[in-house]
Amino acid sequence: MDANDSYKPDVVGTVQPLEYSPDRPTVSKVNYGQLSTLIATCGLRDPLALQHSSRPFPASHIRGTKRIDYILVTPRIEPTVLNSGSLAFHSLFHSDHRAYYIDLDALLLFADPAFVIAPPCYRRLQLLDPMLKNQYQDILHEQLVYHKVYDKVKALQEVFDAGSWTVVHIAEYQKLDELITETMLHSERNTGKRVSTRFEWSPILKKSVQAFRYWQLRYRQVRHLGISLPRLAHLKLQAELSDMEVQVTSVPEILLRLQQAADALRQHQRQHVELHTTHLESLAEAIVLERSPNLVHKSVTHVKEERVASQVKQLIKRENLRRMFRKIKRILKPVVKQGLSRLDVPDPSARTEAHGDPSKPKGWKGPWLTPSTSGAFKGTLQGVSRRSPGRSRPQELGCYVLSRWPYEHTRQPKG
């Protein structure tokens, strides 16, 4: 087949019968390999050409003028193609080719509904990052020492070597195995999770966030409000605050520390790109030194700098791929935004003595109206939806509010 041959979907190609033999390659002495002939011979269909009448097609290559990429289907699959199209360059991924897509009816194609592909479980422990591995090992060793796992393993080994292994020791072994598993999971949970949405992630920015949350809890504590002491200790550890820094008890001192933490957080948020770049450079250097410890010497500094620069490029490429996958996920499965989603209003047309008064929803026992069934309240719902998360408007209307705000998953009367 000629890869440079231009395919015109509106021109029917010549069908060339081919004789297939499993013992030798399929060769035609008549056809020289036109793409249109191959498509016509195989009976393939072009969904984009069939569903879109505009011509000419956008260029497939960023520096080209013609369409050179195609999605072709068989006649049996053609009825299952619901939608098709092309996207702008760099809309989903960084490439010099345009992205094409088709949307298939899974129930018609597979005779079974399609299910969401579950992504692999995200692990906080990343083997590529030496700093995370060292952090995981330190936490794991601390927990194993705290639970005296080393001593228990040694005692069981001595019992086994002595030949006095019993059912009681089997139970102890199983219990110890569960303890080690929980210790490993605890160490992985406490290993730095690197997730950020608005700002680029960096260890300094993470410490600033944890310090700000710590002083928020301390301010609640000094006002005698309920807090979680383990959570407070965890934030202190994550923010790397010393015992001297947290030895403040008065309200003015804690408010001063809280204001300082807020100022530092805002400053680091403004510098999030620079902090993330510095983090990538230090991470790349740690990876390079772990692979080649001899590069720590000054005589090979130029070699280390070259490898660090190459490693930084790889880390940036990996992050771009992650952003691309997250963007594809958001497009294929948009996240439902938090906010007012539905308004239920008593139906005044069904007013009877048994139903109660529709202006008093707490005692209403009759049917309800929603914007989907009552056009009279659509404008009211749109006005309420554009408001802030306040409750003044629904209270004036006398209605039930079905909200998507956190911790409000049940139907609550508002009136």
GIJOMO-V838935 format. One record per pair of residues at least 24 apart in sequence whose ideal C-beta (glycine too) atoms are under 8 Angstrom apart, sorted by sequence separation. I is the first residue (numbers start at 1). J is the second residue. D is the distance in Angstrom with one decimal. If there is no record, write none. Layout:
((I | J | D) (I | J | D))
This chain:
((12 | 36 | 7.9) (13 | 37 | 4.7) (16 | 40 | 8.0) (17 | 41 | 7.5) (46 | 70 | 6.2) (47 | 71 | 6.4) (80 | 104 | 5.1) (81 | 105 | 7.8) (152 | 176 | 5.5) (211 | 235 | 7.8) (284 | 308 | 4.8) (287 | 311 | 5.5) (344 | 368 | 4.5) (345 | 369 | 4.9) (11 | 36 | 6.6) (13 | 38 | 7.6) (15 | 40 | 5.0) (16 | 41 | 5.2) (46 | 71 | 7.6) (80 | 105 | 4.6) (210 | 235 | 5.2) (214 | 239 | 5.4) (284 | 309 | 7.9) (344 | 369 | 7.2) (345 | 370 | 7.7) (13 | 39 | 5.9) (14 | 40 | 6.4) (15 | 41 | 5.4) (46 | 72 | 6.0) (47 | 73 | 6.1) (285 | 311 | 7.9) (344 | 370 | 5.9) (13 | 40 | 3.5) (45 | 72 | 6.7) (62 | 89 | 5.4) (77 | 104 | 7.7) (149 | 176 | 7.0) (214 | 241 | 6.6) (222 | 249 | 7.2) (281 | 308 | 6.9) (284 | 311 | 3.7) (343 | 370 | 7.0) (347 | 374 | 7.9) (5 | 33 | 7.4) (7 | 35 | 4.5) (8 | 36 | 6.6) (12 | 40 | 6.3) (13 | 41 | 7.6) (44 | 72 | 4.1) (45 | 73 | 5.4) (50 | 78 | 7.6) (58 | 86 | 5.8) (69 | 97 | 6.1) (80 | 108 | 4.7) (210 | 238 | 4.1) (211 | 239 | 3.9) (218 | 246 | 7.6) (222 | 250 | 7.8) (223 | 251 | 7.7) (284 | 312 | 4.5) (342 | 370 | 6.2) (343 | 371 | 6.3) (5 | 34 | 5.3) (6 | 35 | 7.8) (7 | 36 | 5.4) (44 | 73 | 6.8) (45 | 74 | 7.2) (57 | 86 | 7.7) (69 | 98 | 7.0) (71 | 100 | 5.4) (73 | 102 | 7.5) (79 | 108 | 6.9) (80 | 109 | 4.2) (210 | 239 | 4.0) (222 | 251 | 5.5) (342 | 371 | 7.3) (345 | 374 | 7.1) (2 | 32 | 7.2) (5 | 35 | 4.6) (44 | 74 | 6.5) (45 | 75 | 6.2) (51 | 81 | 7.5) (70 | 100 | 7.7) (71 | 101 | 7.8) (149 | 179 | 6.6) (211 | 241 | 6.5) (2 | 33 | 4.8) (5 | 36 | 7.5) (43 | 74 | 6.8) (47 | 78 | 6.9) (69 | 100 | 6.0) (71 | 102 | 5.4) (149 | 180 | 6.2) (207 | 238 | 7.2) (281 | 312 | 6.1) (284 | 315 | 6.0) (1 | 33 | 4.4) (2 | 34 | 6.5) (7 | 39 | 6.8) (43 | 75 | 6.0) (51 | 83 | 7.4) (52 | 84 | 7.3) (77 | 109 | 6.7) (147 | 179 | 6.0) (206 | 238 | 7.4) (207 | 239 | 5.3) (214 | 246 | 7.9) (219 | 251 | 7.8) (222 | 254 | 5.5) (280 | 312 | 5.5) (283 | 315 | 6.5) (345 | 377 | 5.7) (368 | 400 | 7.2) (1 | 34 | 7.8) (2 | 35 | 6.9) (39 | 72 | 6.4) (45 | 78 | 4.7) (51 | 84 | 5.2) (52 | 85 | 7.4) (63 | 96 | 7.2) (207 | 240 | 6.0) (1 | 35 | 6.3) (47 | 81 | 4.5) (62 | 96 | 4.6) (149 | 183 | 7.0) (343 | 377 | 6.6) (61 | 96 | 6.1) (62 | 97 | 7.4) (219 | 254 | 5.4) (280 | 315 | 5.2) (48 | 84 | 4.9) (61 | 97 | 6.0) (62 | 98 | 7.7) (144 | 180 | 7.7) (147 | 183 | 6.6) (218 | 254 | 5.2) (219 | 255 | 6.7) (280 | 316 | 6.9) (1 | 38 | 5.7) (9 | 46 | 4.6) (47 | 84 | 4.3) (48 | 85 | 7.1) (60 | 97 | 5.8) (61 | 98 | 7.7) (343 | 380 | 7.2) (361 | 398 | 5.3) (48 | 86 | 7.1) (60 | 98 | 5.3) (343 | 381 | 4.8) (360 | 398 | 6.8) (361 | 399 | 5.8) (9 | 48 | 7.9) (10 | 49 | 7.0) (59 | 98 | 7.2) (144 | 183 | 6.1) (215 | 254 | 6.5) (218 | 257 | 7.6) (219 | 258 | 5.6) (342 | 381 | 8.0) (359 | 398 | 5.3) (361 | 400 | 5.9) (9 | 49 | 3.5) (58 | 98 | 6.4) (143 | 183 | 4.5) (218 | 258 | 7.6) (358 | 398 | 7.8) (343 | 384 | 6.6) (215 | 257 | 5.0) (216 | 258 | 6.6) (140 | 183 | 6.5) (143 | 186 | 6.2) (215 | 258 | 4.1) (140 | 184 | 6.4) (143 | 187 | 6.3) (190 | 234 | 8.0) (340 | 384 | 6.0) (10 | 55 | 7.6) (340 | 385 | 5.2) (212 | 258 | 7.5) (215 | 261 | 4.9) (339 | 385 | 6.9) (139 | 186 | 7.6) (140 | 187 | 4.2) (214 | 261 | 7.6) (340 | 387 | 8.0) (139 | 187 | 4.2) (212 | 261 | 4.3) (340 | 389 | 7.7) (211 | 261 | 4.7) (212 | 262 | 5.9) (339 | 389 | 7.2) (136 | 187 | 5.4) (139 | 190 | 5.4) (343 | 394 | 7.2) (362 | 413 | 4.9) (48 | 100 | 6.8) (136 | 188 | 6.6) (139 | 191 | 6.9) (212 | 264 | 7.9) (345 | 397 | 6.8) (346 | 398 | 7.6) (361 | 413 | 5.9) (208 | 261 | 7.1) (211 | 264 | 7.2) (212 | 265 | 4.9) (345 | 398 | 8.0) (346 | 399 | 7.3) (361 | 414 | 7.3) (362 | 415 | 5.3) (48 | 102 | 7.9) (211 | 265 | 7.6) (343 | 397 | 7.8) (345 | 399 | 4.6) (361 | 415 | 4.7) (47 | 102 | 5.4) (136 | 191 | 4.8) (344 | 399 | 6.0) (345 | 400 | 7.9) (360 | 415 | 6.5) (135 | 191 | 5.5) (208 | 264 | 5.3) (209 | 265 | 6.3) (343 | 399 | 5.9) (344 | 400 | 4.2) (135 | 192 | 6.5) (208 | 265 | 4.4) (343 | 400 | 7.8) (344 | 401 | 7.7) (343 | 401 | 6.6) (344 | 402 | 6.6) (132 | 191 | 5.6) (343 | 402 | 7.6) (6 | 66 | 5.9) (7 | 67 | 8.0) (132 | 192 | 6.3) (205 | 265 | 8.0) (208 | 268 | 4.7) (342 | 402 | 4.3) (208 | 269 | 8.0) (340 | 401 | 6.8) (341 | 402 | 6.1) (6 | 68 | 7.6) (341 | 403 | 7.0) (7 | 70 | 6.7) (125 | 188 | 5.0) (205 | 268 | 4.8) (340 | 403 | 6.0) (341 | 404 | 5.1) (124 | 188 | 5.4) (204 | 268 | 5.9) (205 | 269 | 7.0) (339 | 403 | 7.8) (340 | 404 | 7.5) (123 | 188 | 7.0) (124 | 189 | 6.8) (339 | 404 | 6.1) (125 | 191 | 5.5) (202 | 268 | 7.8) (338 | 404 | 5.2) (339 | 405 | 7.4) (124 | 191 | 4.5) (205 | 272 | 5.9) (337 | 404 | 7.9) (338 | 405 | 6.0) (124 | 192 | 7.0) (126 | 194 | 8.0) (336 | 404 | 7.0) (338 | 406 | 7.3) (124 | 193 | 4.9) (199 | 269 | 5.5) (202 | 272 | 6.8) (205 | 275 | 5.7) (204 | 275 | 5.2) (200 | 272 | 4.7) (199 | 272 | 4.0) (200 | 273 | 5.7) (202 | 275 | 3.8) (202 | 276 | 4.8) (200 | 275 | 7.2) (201 | 276 | 6.4) (204 | 279 | 7.8) (200 | 276 | 3.5) (202 | 278 | 7.1) (203 | 279 | 6.1) (202 | 279 | 4.4) (201 | 279 | 7.5) (131 | 283 | 6.9) (129 | 283 | 6.3) (131 | 286 | 5.7) (130 | 286 | 4.6) (129 | 286 | 7.6) (130 | 287 | 6.2) (129 | 287 | 7.6) (128 | 287 | 6.9) (130 | 289 | 7.9) (130 | 290 | 4.5) (116 | 333 | 7.2) (94 | 320 | 6.3) (94 | 324 | 7.4) (93 | 324 | 4.6) (92 | 324 | 6.3) (92 | 327 | 6.3) (92 | 328 | 5.8) (92 | 331 | 7.4))
